[in-house]
Amino acid sequence: MAMEHLSRGNGNTTYRRQSHQPATSFDVPFADEDRSEQTKEDGQNEISATAVFKETHLNGGLIREPKAGTSMNPEEGQPISANLEPGQCIQVEESLSRTNNVSAAAKKFKKFGEGASNTTSSGNSTVNLQGSNRKKFRTIAKGLSMMSRAKVAAADTAALSREQAAFLNKYGMTMSSVTDKFVIDPSKDHYYYWTGIVSLAYLYNLLFCVFRCVFIDVDVGLFWIIFFIVLDVLADCIYVIDSFCHSRTGYLEQGLLVRDVRKITKRYWKSSQRNWDLLSCMPLDYVWEAVFMTPKPVFRFNRLMRLNHMQMFINATETRISIPNAFRIGCVVMYILILIHWNACVYFLASSIIGLGHDSWVYGVRNIQSLPPDIEDSLARRYVYSFYWSTLMMTTIGEVPGPVTSLEFVFVTFDVMCGVLIFAIIVGNVGSMISNMSNARSEFQNSVDSMKQYLEMRKVGKHLVSRVLKWFDYLWANKQSLNDNAVLEVLPTKLQAEIAMHVHFETLRKVRIFQDCEAGLLAELVLKLQLQVFSPMDYVCRKGDVGREMYIVKRGRLQVVADDGIKVFHNLTEGSVFGELSILNIAGSKIGNRRSASIRSVLIQKGREILRKDNLLEEDAPDETKTTDETAAELTKAMEKLQFRLAKLIAEHVNTESKMKSRIEYLEAQVKKYGLDEGFDEIEEQFS
């Protein structure tokens, strides 16, 4: 055993543990002071004691015994004798007196071993340390021993804390940073998923607590008993873990997440959530079953106190899901089914209270609709008919047997009133949700109808009306908004910039003049981008128009055409830029920058324009905005085409010339053959 040596005053005090192995011995002087057990009438008397002890080491252990033949007189401060049997020892503990007028401490002795007898002698007198004094000393020794062990444990804990701090500092961490990792951020996904798990546990209790109280008898099958026990334990474990998570869930304070565990725990214990968690986790059903050996599901109704978890999960899902209206309709359907389920359980409970088969209204053999003669009375039959009866009552259809007794009339009246009220609320909510789902389509259709009325009132031609309607159809088919600014104006400028960066940043990166720009400049440019959609054969700009914007082609194809609209100079595709000279500020120029060519839309395409200024720029824009390399490449291709055509013409000329020579030679040969030379000579003379 490991020993610790404690020194104090002018003596040596040793904490020892007993051992039973052979040992070596040597003498150690011991002296200490303590307050006397006796008090005289004239005041507090201080005594001192001195003894000689034999200290024995046993495999790392330490035993201290009074040396044989020594004694200790408490009155004179002389050594006294202790009559000890072999193998017996005395444990010495140290205690500091807390009295102001006492400056020393006394020894407390505790005797170990069988048949021990402790005596003290002064001269010829002997004092027997037995009876009440012995019990008193033993009690004091035990208390002081516990204090000593607590001090040792505290020292070990402090040493461990120093070791942990040294380890964390080695890797650049602190104890607070490690503790902060156990704080739950409610905005993270894992907290959302955990809330969904707790909601499932709550939904299980919401459905089956009342079901088990009403429909399931005590003699239900073993399978269902095991099934419900497993689900009960699982749901309760989820509740307990969730309660712990609440004490570690951070909260926002001035917009910052608080990660101090102490503050979070203190806030949790002062909140009402603590009370709801404790009440919902009370194991009343387990206590009842342990005492009376009979399950009682009614004591599980305290599990229904966590309704806020399901509401939190539903609200979080509405903000996360991409189809919130459809999700809301699904939630309303779930609420309807839960209400019908509870109403069915209440109906069967009323039937059980009145008596099954008592009359034609309650469930039983007298109610032919509920239990025909050829149908077996089973759990499934009971629940299905109760659910059917509840559905008819909640929807105010009421095609069920009428009540007979006064209690039944009261129950049916109250049930019908609740059904009408609840069903009206649900139908109103469903109608509102359906209208919200088509709200975007309705607003868009209203814009189209207004435009149709305007065009008809102004007697616009059918061709132009058709183009306008096609433009609207394209917007709706591609989920485009009529005005992006109206949608984003509810957001702060910072969020608008981030959304614009997300939407337009890649488009700017494709533009050659912006590829080397800094991200800060691009962030300012994206706020100036506006969406424009052009129909086929629409002119984006015409030659001679004053240019005040630059266009970036997002999708589709444009053509640079001549004034007649027939000759095409160039095609502009995705990522192409035109009108960049219109955004340049040239000092002294107030005439404006005129467009040098007409640009027409070939397909329906998207453009991005940057509105940069209100002043006009230079009047004479260059005819070509292409780079030198592009122009040289086009000239090279044109020269190659000319050379190819010239070579082809030369080859055709040579071929034709050779054919003409051969024909002339053939004709001359024929003339000579048939003697027609004289006639040709006369003809030549006439022409000459």
Secondary structure, 3 states (H helix, E strand, C coil): CCCEEEEECCEEEEECECCCCCCEEEEEEEEEEEECCCCECCECCEEEEEEEEEEEEECCEEEEEECCCCCEECCCCEECCCCCCCCCEEEEECCCCCCCCCCCCCCEEEEECCCCCCEEEECCEEEECCHHHHHHHHHHHHHHHHHHHHHHHHHHHHHHHHHHHHHHHHCCCCHHHHHHCCCECCCCHHHHHHHHHHHHHHHHHHHHHHHHHHCCCCCCCHHHHHHHHHHHHHHHHHHHHHHHHHCCECCEECCEECCCHHHHHHHHHHCHHHHHHHHHCCCHHHHHHHHHCCCCHHHHHHHHHCHHHHHHHHHHHHHHCCCHHHHHHHHHHHHHHHHHHHHHHHHHHHHHHHCCCCCCCCCCCCCCCCCCCCCCCCHHHHHHHHHHHHHHHHCCCCCCCCCCCHHHHHHHHHHHHHHHHHHHHHHHHHHHHHHHHCHHHHHHHHHHHHHHHHHHHCCCCHHHHHHHHHHHHHHHHCCCCCCHHHHHCCCCHHHHHHHHHHHHHHHHHHCHHHCCCCHHHHHHHHCCEEEEEECCCCEEECCCCECCEEEEEEECCEEEECCCCCCEEEEECCCCEECHHHHCCCCCCCCCCECCCEEEECCCEEEEEEECCCCCCCCCCCCCCCCHHHHHHHHHHHHHHHHHHHHHHHHHHHHHHHHHHHHHHHHHHHHHHCCCHHHHHHHHHHHC
